[in-house]
Amino acid sequence: MPKFEHTIALLDRCLAVGVPGYDFTLRRGGEVLLRRTEGFSNREAGIPMTGRERYNLYSCSKLITCSAALQLWERGLFRLDDELGEYMPEFAEMKVRTPSGETVPASNRITIRHLFTMTAGFNYNLSLPAILRCYDETHGAAPTRECIRRLAEEPLDFEPGTDWQYSLCHDVLAALVEVISGMPFNDYVTQHIFLPLGMKDSTFLLPAAEFPTVAEQYRYFDGAVVPIGPRNPYRLGADYASGGAGCVSTMEDYMRFLEALREGDRVLGRETIRMMASPQLTPELRRSYAKSYGEEYSYGLGVRCPVAEGTGVYDFGWDGAAGAHLFIDLEHDLAGFYLQHVLGMAPVRPLRFALPGAVLQDLGC
């Protein structure tokens, strides 16, 4: 069994820069090769990590949402290049904001593929007037479908399909799952992903009474790591299941999901997973993606992915605002997941992204 010296050194550097605690699991072919849990789930109370903590996954939620939508695609209930307005009419005639600040009718229609690939023209402004009105008018509930219906009142930042921008695209995708399946989004993922995989501690709508089950959450401020409580700012209302950032889960639960994707033909078919993990961006769109995420990867259907074969990069996956980081390497039969609970912890980001390479180095691949 490898000693994983490079991998463990990277993980422990996370503690050295201020992360109170972390949890990491690496599996190969279903076998656990490394499980390392260090530090504190609540530093102030002196509570050590146990490996059973619940976390806000933030953008690691996106892989679940994209998988849920692709299940419906596999059933033939939509095509990727269908116009979104065919299913959600409020998005049929959108406005777009020009560089001069003028708002004009959009020339391009939003397609479902644009939602998967973050090219629809939305942004990640959670304080848009339409969202705030929805919260007020529904007395803080902001149900998923209703909140996304209101989002269509806001102009797009660019013509659909002409740029790449991280945004609320996957929240819109969650609402689309509701429309096509006829089920609330959290109910759909519970019935079709969580329950079949035994993910008993996972949800997109954590009841307030269960907030104490979530590990202490922190934020990085000017070099200091301070506790901020369990609230997820991306949950726009009590009934809002954020497909892009709303899942609460545990290491054990989420690894069950990642293992299902590594194996294939459980949550999704193997060919669908390979399509998800294949580059979907044109060279021009990839340049926009690279401005924020570098040249090493491209972007597939909701995940970073290798630009091409033969580059020495094999993994696909994503990460989350509080530090969760997932990778699946089908070439080497690997699935790995790193968890921490610190928002804005910029010094850790390059360490997380180096984990797949460190793992391959330790395995001699």
C-alpha positions in Angstrom: 0.0 0.0 0.0 1.5 3.4 -0.9 2.4 5.7 1.9 0.8 8.8 0.1 3.5 11.1 1.4 2.9 13.8 -1.2 -0.9 13.7 -0.7 -0.7 13.8 3.1 1.8 16.6 2.9 -0.6 18.7 0.8 -3.5 17.9 3.1 -1.5 19.0 6.2 -0.5 22.2 4.5 -4.2 23.1 4.6 -4.1 23.0 8.4 -0.9 25.0 8.3 -2.6 27.9 6.5 -5.5 28.0 9.0 -8.1 25.4 8.1 -9.6 24.2 11.5 -10.1 20.7 10.2 -10.4 18.6 7.1 -11.7 15.2 5.9 -10.3 13.4 2.9 -11.2 10.0 1.2 -9.5 8.4 -1.7 -10.9 5.2 -3.3 -9.6 3.1 -6.2 -11.9 0.5 -7.8 -14.2 0.9 -4.7 -11.4 0.2 -2.2 -10.5 2.8 0.3 -6.8 3.7 -0.2 -6.6 6.7 2.1 -9.0 8.2 4.7 -7.5 11.1 6.7 -9.4 13.2 9.2 -7.5 15.9 11.0 -8.2 19.0 13.2 -11.4 20.3 14.6 -15.0 20.4 13.4 -15.5 23.2 16.0 -12.2 24.8 16.9 -13.6 27.1 19.6 -15.3 24.2 21.4 -12.4 21.9 21.0 -14.5 19.3 19.2 -12.3 17.1 17.0 -13.2 15.9 13.5 -15.0 12.5 13.6 -15.6 12.0 9.8 -19.4 12.0 10.4 -19.9 15.7 10.1 -22.5 17.3 7.8 -21.3 20.2 5.6 -22.6 22.8 3.2 -21.3 21.4 -0.1 -22.0 24.7 -2.0 -20.9 24.2 -5.6 -20.2 20.5 -5.2 -24.0 20.4 -5.3 -23.8 21.1 -9.0 -22.7 17.6 -9.9 -25.8 16.2 -8.2 -28.1 18.6 -10.1 -26.5 18.0 -13.4 -26.8 14.2 -12.8 -30.5 14.6 -12.0 -31.1 16.6 -15.2 -29.1 14.1 -17.3 -31.3 11.2 -15.9 -34.2 13.0 -17.5 -32.2 13.4 -20.7 -31.4 9.7 -20.7 -35.2 9.1 -20.6 -35.6 11.2 -23.7 -37.6 13.9 -21.9 -35.5 16.7 -23.5 -32.7 17.4 -25.9 -29.6 19.4 -24.9 -30.2 21.9 -27.7 -33.9 22.4 -26.9 -34.8 26.0 -26.1 -35.4 26.6 -22.4 -38.5 28.6 -23.3 -40.2 25.4 -24.6 -40.3 24.2 -21.0 -40.2 27.5 -19.0 -42.0 30.1 -21.2 -40.8 33.0 -19.1 -37.4 32.5 -20.6 -38.5 32.5 -24.2 -38.0 36.2 -24.8 -35.2 37.5 -22.7 -33.5 40.9 -22.5 -29.7 41.4 -22.5 -27.7 44.3 -21.1 -25.3 45.9 -23.6 -21.8 47.1 -22.7 -23.2 50.6 -22.6 -25.8 49.6 -20.0 -28.7 49.6 -22.3 -31.2 46.8 -22.1 -32.3 45.3 -25.5 -34.1 42.1 -26.7 -31.7 39.2 -26.8 -31.0 37.8 -30.3 -30.2 34.3 -29.1 -32.5 31.9 -27.2 -31.3 30.1 -24.1 -30.9 26.4 -24.7 -30.7 23.7 -22.0 -27.1 23.0 -23.1 -26.3 26.7 -22.1 -27.5 25.9 -18.6 -25.2 22.9 -18.2 -22.2 24.8 -19.7 -22.6 28.1 -17.8 -23.1 30.0 -21.1 -26.7 31.2 -20.7 -25.9 34.8 -19.8 -26.9 34.7 -16.1 -24.7 36.0 -13.2 -24.4 35.0 -9.6 -25.9 38.2 -8.0 -28.1 36.9 -5.2 -29.5 40.4 -4.6 -31.2 41.0 -7.9 -34.4 43.0 -7.5 -36.5 40.2 -8.8 -35.0 37.7 -6.3 -35.5 40.1 -3.4 -39.1 40.7 -4.4 -39.8 37.0 -4.6 -38.4 36.6 -1.0 -40.6 39.4 0.3 -43.8 38.4 -1.6 -43.5 34.8 -0.5 -42.8 35.8 3.1 -39.3 34.2 3.0 -40.2 31.0 1.3 -39.0 31.7 -2.2 -39.9 28.3 -3.6 -37.4 27.1 -6.3 -39.7 27.3 -9.3 -41.2 30.6 -8.3 -37.9 32.2 -7.6 -36.4 31.1 -10.9 -39.5 32.3 -12.7 -38.8 35.8 -11.3 -35.1 35.5 -12.4 -36.4 35.7 -16.0 -37.4 39.3 -15.3 -33.7 40.3 -15.1 -31.7 41.1 -18.2 -28.9 38.7 -19.1 -25.2 39.8 -19.0 -24.5 38.7 -22.5 -26.1 36.9 -25.5 -26.6 33.2 -24.7 -23.9 31.0 -26.1 -21.4 33.8 -26.6 -19.5 33.8 -23.3 -18.7 31.6 -20.2 -19.7 33.0 -16.8 -20.1 31.2 -13.5 -23.7 31.9 -12.6 -27.1 30.7 -11.4 -27.4 28.4 -14.4 -27.6 25.2 -12.4 -30.2 26.8 -10.1 -32.2 27.3 -13.2 -31.4 23.7 -14.2 -32.9 22.5 -10.8 -36.1 24.4 -11.6 -36.1 22.7 -15.1 -35.9 19.3 -13.3 -39.0 20.3 -11.4 -40.9 21.2 -14.5 -39.9 18.1 -16.5 -40.3 15.6 -13.7 -43.3 17.2 -12.1 -41.7 16.9 -8.7 -40.1 19.4 -6.3 -36.3 19.3 -6.9 -35.4 18.0 -3.5 -38.0 15.3 -3.7 -36.7 14.3 -7.1 -33.0 14.0 -6.1 -34.1 12.2 -2.8 -36.1 9.6 -4.7 -33.8 9.1 -7.7 -30.3 9.7 -6.2 -30.2 9.9 -2.4 -32.4 6.9 -1.4 -31.1 4.5 -4.1 -27.5 5.2 -3.0 -28.2 5.2 0.7 -27.4 8.9 1.2 -29.5 9.2 4.3 -27.9 12.4 5.6 -28.1 14.4 2.4 -30.7 17.1 1.4 -31.2 20.3 -0.5 -33.7 21.6 2.1 -32.2 21.1 5.5 -34.9 21.9 8.2 -33.9 24.7 10.6 -34.2 22.2 13.5 -31.3 20.2 11.9 -28.9 23.2 11.6 -27.1 22.0 14.7 -26.1 18.8 12.9 -23.9 20.8 10.5 -20.2 21.3 11.4 -19.2 24.7 12.5 -18.7 26.9 9.5 -16.0 29.5 9.2 -15.0 32.4 7.0 -11.5 33.7 6.1 -11.2 37.4 6.9 -7.9 39.3 6.4 -5.8 36.3 7.3 -8.0 35.1 10.2 -10.5 32.2 10.3 -13.6 33.1 12.2 -16.8 31.1 13.0 -20.0 32.3 11.2 -22.6 29.6 11.9 -24.3 27.1 9.6 -26.3 29.4 7.4 -25.9 28.9 3.6 -26.2 32.3 1.9 -27.1 30.7 -1.4 -30.3 29.3 0.0 -32.6 32.2 -1.1 -35.6 31.2 1.0 -36.9 28.5 3.3 -38.3 26.5 0.3 -35.5 27.3 -2.1 -33.6 24.2 -3.2 -30.5 25.7 -4.8 -29.3 23.3 -7.4 -26.0 25.2 -7.7 -25.1 25.4 -4.0 -27.7 24.0 -1.7 -26.8 20.5 -0.8 -25.9 19.5 2.8 -24.2 16.1 3.0 -21.5 14.0 4.7 -18.2 12.4 3.5 -19.8 9.0 3.5 -22.9 10.1 1.6 -21.1 12.1 -1.0 -18.5 9.3 -1.6 -21.4 7.0 -2.3 -22.5 9.4 -5.1 -19.0 9.7 -6.5 -18.5 6.0 -6.5 -21.7 5.6 -8.4 -20.4 8.0 -11.1 -17.0 6.2 -11.1 -18.6 2.8 -11.6 -21.3 4.0 -14.1 -24.7 2.5 -14.9 -26.1 3.4 -11.5 -27.0 7.0 -11.3 -26.1 7.6 -14.9 -25.1 5.4 -17.8 -21.3 5.2 -18.5 -21.6 6.9 -21.8 -23.6 9.7 -20.3 -20.9 10.2 -17.6 -18.2 10.3 -20.3 -20.2 12.9 -22.2 -20.6 15.0 -19.0 -16.8 14.8 -18.5 -16.0 15.8 -22.1 -15.1 19.3 -23.2 -18.2 21.3 -24.4 -16.7 24.7 -24.9 -15.6 26.3 -28.2 -12.0 27.7 -28.2 -13.4 31.2 -27.7 -15.6 30.1 -24.7 -12.7 28.1 -23.2 -10.6 31.3 -23.2 -13.4 32.9 -21.0 -13.3 29.9 -18.8 -9.5 29.9 -18.5 -9.5 33.5 -17.2 -10.9 32.3 -14.0 -9.9 28.6 -13.9 -6.7 28.4 -15.8 -5.6 26.6 -19.0 -5.2 23.1 -17.5 -8.9 22.2 -17.8 -11.9 22.7 -20.0 -15.5 22.6 -19.0 -18.1 19.8 -19.7 -21.7 19.5 -18.7 -21.3 21.1 -15.3 -17.8 19.9 -14.4 -14.2 20.8 -15.1 -12.7 18.2 -17.4 -9.4 17.5 -19.3 -8.9 19.6 -22.3 -7.9 16.6 -24.4 -6.3 13.2 -24.1 -2.5 13.0 -23.6 -2.2 16.2 -21.5 -1.4 14.4 -18.3 -4.7 15.6 -16.7 -7.3 12.8 -16.1 -9.8 14.0 -13.5 -13.1 15.7 -13.8 -15.1 17.3 -10.9 -15.7 20.6 -9.2 -15.2 22.4 -5.9 -17.3 24.4 -3.4 -17.2 27.8 -1.8 -16.3 26.4 1.7 -13.6 24.2 0.3 -15.1 20.9 -0.7 -13.3 19.5 -3.7 -14.1 16.4 -5.7 -12.3 14.5 -8.4 -13.1 11.4 -10.4 -10.4 9.8 -12.6 -11.9 7.1 -14.9 -8.5 6.4 -16.5 -7.1 5.3 -13.1 -10.4 4.2 -11.5 -10.1 6.8 -8.7 -12.6 8.9 -6.8 -11.5 11.4 -4.2 -13.2 14.0 -2.0 -11.8 16.7 0.3 -14.0 18.5 2.8 -13.4 21.6 4.9 -15.9 24.3 6.1 -14.2 27.6 5.5 -15.7 30.2 3.1 -13.2 32.5 1.3 -10.1 30.4 2.1 -8.1 31.4 -1.0 -4.8 30.0 0.2 -6.2 26.5 0.2 -7.5 26.5 -3.4 -4.2 25.7 -5.2 -3.6 22.9 -2.6 -6.9 21.3 -3.4 -6.4 21.4 -7.1 -3.0 19.8 -6.7 -4.5 16.7 -4.9 -5.2 14.6 -8.1 -1.6 15.0 -9.3 -0.2 14.2 -5.8 -2.3 11.1 -5.7 -1.1 9.9 -9.1 2.5 10.6 -8.0 2.1 8.5 -4.8 0.5 5.7 -6.9 3.3 5.8 -9.4 1.0 6.5 -12.3 
